[in-house]
Amino acid sequence: MKRGVPAVLKDVLFGNQSVLVLLPGVVVAVLVMLAGTVAANAIGKAMGWKESLLSPILVAIILGLIVRNTIPLPTKLEPGIKFGLSKLLRLGIILMGIRLSILSVLKIGAVAVGMVFVCIVAGLAITAFVAKRLGISEKLATLVAAGTSICGVSAILASAPTIEAEEEEIAYAVGTITIFGMLATMLYPYMAESFLHLSPAAAGFFLGTAVHDTSQVTASSLIYDQLWAHKTATGLTGADIAITTKLVRNTFMVFVIPVLGYLFARKNARNASAKGLQIAKYIPLFVLGYVVVVLLRSLGDYTFGSANASWTSTCDFVKTSATYLIAIAVSCIGLNTNIRKLTKLGYKPFVCGLIAAVSVGVVSWLLVTSLGSYLKF
């Protein structure tokens, strides 16, 4: 039986969940996002700043953390919050493709591939070394390494079945990545501008390779854009470069995770053939959606002309929609983070995660510094 496009889109966005079930959590996320915007502007005025040094997105994350950890949230909010973190975020990232031409994406991607590869190899090697010294299990070390260097929580969940990780190990790894990813989200935009003095392009590559999860990279790069609004010579922003770089990292899951599963299986003298099949559901298909929107932008510019009023207004509408969707989604980061649970991780995974996060950040910084003359966009 054939189904119409609206029905297919409904399934893709909502699955088998009712919109009414998702609505309460999404509404709370919207309120947190709006409160973050108002609070950031109010604090800036109260401090007498010409322009606020606080990003609305950063304030929204902090407000979400405060709400989540001081007020007992009803369980009926959880579906909407998780929906915001997954579907709304991915839809927002897909629509962000309207900001770029295919030529820009190819240029960014060509540089990003090498940087991402080096950061992944460094992250895996350093984490394995530190974990061995701390006496952490090989499985937990693998999960922390994958989450730090590849794709945050998604990489952890994709890696877990291939190495037969226990639930406790998965929870430890997710908690560790959440802690340091959150800190990187808040600190790295300020470090890129005020401490490392990076150009907009270098800042984009730094945030795209050093911050863990897709939601965190998106949030940190938009914080950078909101605060300083720097652009490259060709008009690209830090977020344009960071998000494209992160999507390149995401595609590495398809190659790296089967290798991790194979190496683990070979070391333990087991057959890995059945495990690899489970990875298919973790292939980041929203990356393809991003590329499709980039292609549509390029095709539209060619067909209508980049100065066409109707086409320009359409692109502006999509850009604005993407920004709001992502702002709502990153508000869910704070609303979804239970600090009490994270404090129960124990110090060894914490130390391992800290060293892994700092190591990847340092490697990323060294790369963007040494490649400075090639990062001209």
Protein Blocks (a to p, Z undefined) as FASTA:
>chain_A
ZZdfklmmmmmmnomacfklmmmmmmmmmmmmmmmmmmmmmmmmmnopabacbdfklmmm
mmmmmmmmmcccdfklmmmmmmmmmmmmmmmmmmmmmmpcfklmmmmmmmmmmmmmmmmm
mmmmmmmmmmmmnopafklmmmmmmmmmmnommlmmmmmmmnopafklmmmmmmmmmmmm
mmmmmmmmmmmmmmnopafklmmmmmmmmpmbfmlmmmmmmmmmmmnopacfkopafklm
mmmmmmmmmmmmmmmmmmmmmmmmmmnopafklmmmmmmmmpcfklmmmmmmmmmmmmmm
mmnopklmklmmmmmmmmmmmmmmmmmmmmmmmmmmcfklmmmnojmlmmmmmmmmmmmm
mmmmmmmmmmmmmmcZZ
